[in-house]
Amino acid sequence: MPMQVDVKVLDERVRAQMPEYATPGSAGLDLRACIDAPITLGPNEWQLVGTGLAMHLADPGYAALILPRSGLGHKHGIVLGNLVGLIDSDYQGELKVSAWNRSQVPYTIEPMERIAQLMIVPVAQATFQVVDAFEASARGTGGYGSTGKG
């Protein structure tokens, strides 16, 4: 059964294009650039772009991730300036996308263009137990990169 999430429409243009899953197997919902005029990002420029939506997950067992759209990243170099945006369960402000042009050519974001995707994921909040030693594992004390090349 789908999870119900409270959203607030901050810009009426969004109502006609609410985020939705493109296919039954889609994990992410597309977020759109809710801007009044096109924004051109030059090479290695970034800008915070509003989506016209706010959400409140309320349940600390969930968080939302803002992720880049693979086609924009691969074809045009448009990714997220913070790589992944984390929306905590108690956040209630506008969802914003840190759009970064990592390419060598300008890219223009058009009003209501799909610029990122939103994915809701389960979260386990941890407590830490300080120990003097760990139970032995197959990996042992091998450090970063110890199981691969290089």
C-alpha positions as CSV (number, residue, x, y, z in Angstrom):
1,M,0.0,0.0,0.0
2,P,1.5,3.4,-1.0
3,M,2.5,5.7,1.8
4,Q,0.5,8.9,2.2
5,V,2.6,12.1,2.4
6,D,1.3,15.5,3.2
7,V,2.3,18.1,0.6
8,K,1.6,21.8,0.4
9,V,1.4,23.5,-3.0
10,L,3.4,26.8,-2.8
11,D,2.9,27.7,-6.4
12,E,-0.3,27.0,-8.2
13,R,1.5,26.0,-11.4
14,V,2.5,22.8,-9.7
15,R,-1.1,21.6,-9.3
16,A,-1.3,20.8,-13.0
17,Q,2.0,18.8,-12.9
18,M,2.2,17.2,-9.5
19,P,5.1,14.7,-8.9
20,E,4.0,11.2,-9.9
21,Y,5.6,7.9,-10.7
22,A,6.2,7.5,-14.4
23,T,5.7,3.7,-14.3
24,P,4.5,1.1,-11.8
25,G,8.2,0.2,-11.1
26,S,9.5,3.7,-10.7
27,A,11.2,4.5,-7.4
28,G,11.4,8.3,-7.8
29,L,9.0,11.1,-8.5
30,D,10.0,13.9,-10.8
31,L,10.5,17.4,-9.3
32,R,10.1,20.4,-11.5
33,A,11.8,23.8,-11.7
34,C,9.1,26.2,-10.4
35,I,10.7,29.3,-11.8
36,D,9.3,32.4,-13.5
37,A,11.9,32.6,-16.3
38,P,14.6,30.4,-17.7
39,I,17.8,30.1,-15.7
40,T,21.0,29.6,-17.7
41,L,23.8,27.8,-15.8
42,G,27.2,28.4,-17.2
43,P,30.0,25.8,-16.9
44,N,30.6,24.9,-13.3
45,E,27.8,27.2,-12.1
46,W,25.1,26.2,-9.6
47,Q,21.9,27.7,-8.3
48,L,19.2,26.8,-5.8
49,V,15.9,26.1,-7.7
50,G,12.6,26.0,-6.0
51,T,10.0,23.3,-6.8
52,G,6.9,25.0,-5.6
53,L,6.2,22.2,-3.1
54,A,6.7,21.6,0.6
55,M,6.2,18.3,2.3
56,H,6.0,16.9,5.8
57,L,6.8,13.2,6.2
58,A,6.1,13.4,10.0
59,D,7.3,9.8,10.6
60,P,10.9,9.6,11.7
61,G,11.0,6.1,10.2
62,Y,11.2,7.8,6.8
63,A,13.2,10.4,4.9
64,A,13.2,11.7,1.4
65,L,16.2,11.9,-1.0
66,I,16.5,14.4,-3.8
67,L,18.5,12.7,-6.6
68,P,19.7,13.9,-10.0
69,R,17.9,12.8,-13.1
70,S,20.2,10.4,-14.9
71,G,19.5,11.8,-18.4
72,L,20.2,15.4,-17.4
73,G,23.4,14.3,-15.7
74,H,24.7,12.1,-18.5
75,K,23.6,14.2,-21.5
76,H,24.0,17.7,-20.1
77,G,26.1,17.5,-17.0
78,I,23.3,18.8,-14.7
79,V,23.6,17.1,-11.3
80,L,23.1,18.2,-7.7
81,G,25.5,20.6,-6.1
82,N,25.2,18.6,-2.9
83,L,25.1,15.3,-4.7
84,V,22.1,14.0,-2.7
85,G,19.6,16.2,-0.9
86,L,18.3,14.8,2.4
87,I,14.8,15.8,3.6
88,D,14.3,14.9,7.2
89,S,10.9,13.7,8.5
90,D,10.3,16.9,10.4
91,Y,11.3,19.3,7.6
92,Q,8.3,21.4,6.3
93,G,9.9,24.0,4.0
94,E,10.0,24.2,0.2
95,L,11.8,21.4,-1.5
96,K,14.7,23.0,-3.4
97,V,17.2,21.6,-5.9
98,S,20.8,22.6,-5.9
99,A,21.3,22.4,-9.7
100,W,25.0,22.3,-10.8
101,N,26.3,22.4,-14.3
102,R,29.4,20.3,-14.2
103,S,29.7,20.4,-18.0
104,Q,31.8,22.8,-20.2
105,V,28.7,24.3,-22.0
106,P,25.9,26.4,-20.7
107,Y,22.6,24.8,-19.9
108,T,19.2,26.5,-19.7
109,I,16.6,25.3,-17.2
110,E,13.1,26.1,-18.4
111,P,10.2,26.8,-16.1
112,M,8.5,23.6,-15.0
113,E,11.2,21.4,-16.5
114,R,11.9,18.1,-14.7
115,I,15.2,18.7,-12.9
116,A,15.5,16.1,-10.1
117,Q,13.7,13.2,-8.6
118,L,12.4,12.5,-5.1
119,M,12.6,9.1,-3.4
120,I,11.1,8.2,-0.1
121,V,13.2,5.7,1.9
122,P,13.0,4.0,5.3
123,V,15.3,5.2,8.0
124,A,16.7,3.4,11.0
125,Q,17.9,5.8,13.8
126,A,20.9,4.3,15.6
127,T,22.3,4.6,19.0
128,F,26.0,4.1,19.6
129,Q,27.6,1.5,21.9
130,V,31.2,2.1,22.7
131,V,33.3,-1.1,22.6
132,D,37.0,-1.9,23.1
133,A,37.1,-4.4,20.2
134,F,34.9,-5.7,17.4
135,E,34.0,-9.3,16.8
136,A,36.3,-10.6,14.1
137,S,35.0,-10.5,10.5
138,A,36.2,-11.9,7.2
139,R,37.4,-8.5,6.2
140,G,39.2,-7.8,9.5
141,T,40.9,-4.5,9.8
142,G,41.3,-4.0,6.0
143,G,40.8,-0.3,5.3
144,Y,39.1,1.8,2.7
145,G,39.4,0.1,-0.7
146,S,41.0,-3.1,0.7
147,T,38.7,-5.4,-1.2
148,G,39.2,-3.9,-4.7
149,K,41.8,-2.8,-7.2
150,G,44.1,-0.1,-6.4
